[in-house]
């Protein structure tokens, strides 16, 4: 029988969204109740996403519309992590962005200087507004030595009915092929996202659970940060994928509804 102590000791749950709580606008059965279970059992939660196409504030009305409770402190995105990284490591340096208007606004809110000329840094996100001119300018700057940063390494964004959208990692692969430059990825699996949240909340990494459907981002970030890795099979990864992967989760559940059942049952047993 699986030892659940590490999972039950977790005080903060970092939750992937697409493929974990919903796909597109289709909420998974029991997902909203899972959030209620976290609250009822005294656990904190943060919706943690590699999707930089939306600003953190954009997720609040979206999540509420889907039925999920959400306040500003419950959201942390790869775009927010990228802005914090730039302010810490490259303050004041001009940035050329390959990203959405929402990502642009996120960087501007953090005071990151954006430019169309003489960029020292190229930042790439999940750009659902991508046009060729952006790629052209990005390659121009990269070939002249600009630093290459990317919000997340995801190849695709999952959609309903088995469809996908090309994500940030795919855009970066094109830019690498054209420029020879390799990006530094800021979002999951980079442990900095977990470390920043731990510092802000006061919850140590060992008592943080990262819940998601992707081995190379959601599970890898937990492993890299010394957090508890929880994989759900509702999205990208299958049991076969887990068996053949070098990145292994600590716990595997069918979906977040099954995870909620465990948390509720153990809490009732303790009562």
N, C-alpha and C positions, 0 to 999 in steps of 0.2 A: 504494500500500500504506500502511496506517495506521502512523504512527510510534508505537511502543509504549514509547518511552523513559520518558515520564512515569509510565506505569503500572508498568513494571518497577522504577523507582526508589522506589516506594512501600514503606515499611517497616511501615506500620500500616493495616489494613483495618477500616473501620467498617461493619458488616454489618446491613442491615435483615433482618427475619426473615419475617414474613407476606408471602407473594408473592415472596420472594427465596430463602429456604431451604426453606420449607414453606408449605402452606395448611392451616389447622386442624391436624389430626394427621397429615396426609399429607406426608411428607418427599419433596422432589423428588429424582429420580435423580441421583446424583453429588454431592449437597450435603454429605454427611458427608465424602466423599473430598476435597472442595474445602477443608474446614477442615484436613484432614491435609496437603494440599498447601501451605497457608500455613505450617504448622508446619515441614514438611520443608524449605521454602525460606527459613527463618529470619525469617518475617514475623510480626508481632504481629496480633492480631485482637480486636475488641470487638463483641459483639452490641448494636447500637444501635437502640432501638425507640421509636416514638412512642406505643406502647400503655401508657397509665397505669393500665389496669384491674388490672394485676398489679404487685406490688413487684419490685424488682430481684432480691431473694433468691428469689422464686418461680420465676424463670426457670432457676435452676440445676438443680433436679430435673427440670423440664419438658424442658429441652434435653438433659439426660443421658438421660432416658427415650426421647427421639426418636433418640438415638445420637450426639449432638454433645458433644464435650469442652467442659467449661465449669467455670470457677472464678469466685469473686466478682468478681475483677478483669476478667473478660471480659464483664461486663454493665453497660450504662448506659441508663437509661430516661428518658423525658420527665418522669416523676414525680420522679425524682432531680434532674433539671435544674431543675424547678419549685421544689423545696425549697431548692436552692442559691440560686436567684434570689431567693426570699423572704428568706432569711437575709442576703443581700447588700444588697438594695434596701429591704426593709420589715421589718427585724428587730423582733420583738416585737408586731407588729400582729395583732389577732385576725382569723382567717380562717374564712369559711364555705365548706365543701367540698361540691361536687356531684361525688361520686366514689365509688368502691368502698371497702369496708373495707380492702382491700390498699393503696390509695392513701392512705387515712387513716393507716394504720400507717406508711407511708413518710414522710409529713410529720411524724408524731410522732417518729419516730426521728431526724429532723434538728432537732427542737426547735421546730417551727412550732406556735404556739398556735391551737387550733381552738375554735370557738364556735358556738352555735346562736342567740345573741342579740348585737345591737350589733356586727355584723361590719364591719370597715373594708375588707376584701378578700373578693371572691368568687372562688374557684378552681374551675375546671371541668375534669374529665377524661373519659376514655372510661368512662362509668358504666353498666356492665352490670347494676347493681342500682337503676337509676333509678326513682323513684316521684314522683308529682305533687307531694307536699309539698316535696321538694327544689327543684323548679322554682319553686314558689310563694314559698318563703323567699328563693331567689336573686334573683328579680325584686323582691321587697320591698327587699332591701339595695341592689341596683343602682339602683333608682329613687330611693334616698336618698343616692346619691353614692358608693357603695362602688367601689373599684378592681376592675376586671374582668380576671382572668388566666386563661389556659387552657393546658393541658398540650400540646395539639397541634391543628393545623388540619384533620386528616383528616376528610373527609365520611363515609366508610364504612370499615369493616374487612372485607377480603376473606375469603370463606369458600369451602369446596369447592363444586363443582357450580355455579359462577357466582353463588352467593348472597353477600349482604353484610349487615353489621350497621350500624345508624346509629352513627357515631363522634362524637368530641368536637366536631368542627366543626359537625355537624348539631344537636347539643344547643345549642351556642353561638348558632346562627342563630335558634333558637326564643327563647332568652333575649334576644337583640338585638331581635327583633321585638316582644317584650313590654315591654322596658325602654328601648330606644333606646340602650343602652350597647354599645360595641364592645370586644371583648377584645384584650388583648395576648397573642400566642401565644409560648410559651417553647420548645417542642420544634422539631424540624425543620419549616420551613427556617431557623429562627433559628440564626445561626452560633455562638451561645454554646455549644451542645453540643459542637461540634468544638474550639472554643477551650479549653474546660475540659479536654477529653481531651488536647489537645496539651500543655497546661501540666503535667498530671499525668504524662504519659509521656515528655516531652522530645522528642517527634517533631514537627518543624515541619509546619504545615498543608500545605505543598507536597508533603510525602512521605506524606500520608494519602490513602487512597482511600475514598470513600463509595460503597458498592455497594447498589443498591436498585432497586425496580420502579416507583417513583412520581416523576414529573417534578417535581411541585410541592412535594415534601418531600425525598426522598432526593437527587435531582439538584440541586435548588435550594440545599440546605444546603451541598453541596460548592462550588457556584459562589459562594455568599455568603461562604464561609470561605476561598476560595483553595485548596481541596483538589482532588483528581482525582475527577471524576464518572463513575461506571460504572453504566450502566443495563442491567438484565437484562429480557428479554421474557417472563418466566415468570409475571408477575403482572398489574398493572393496565395498564401502558403498552404500546402497540403501536408498530410502526415508523411507522405513519400518525400516531399521536399525536406522536411525536418530530418528524416533518416539519412539523407544524402548530404546534409549540410555540415560544415565545420562549426557553424554557429548554432548552438543548441539552447532552446529556452529551458528555464527551470520548471515551468508548468505549461501544459497545453490543455485548452478547453475547446469544446465545439464552437462556442460563441460566448459573448459576455453574459447572456442569460444563464448559462451553465456556471460561469464564475460567480454570479450573484447567488445562485443556489447554495454554493459551498460557503460563501461568506455568511449568508443568513443562517444556515444550518449550524455552523460553528458558534455563531453568536448566541443562538437559542440554546445550544448545549452548555455554553458558559453561564447563561442566566440562571 
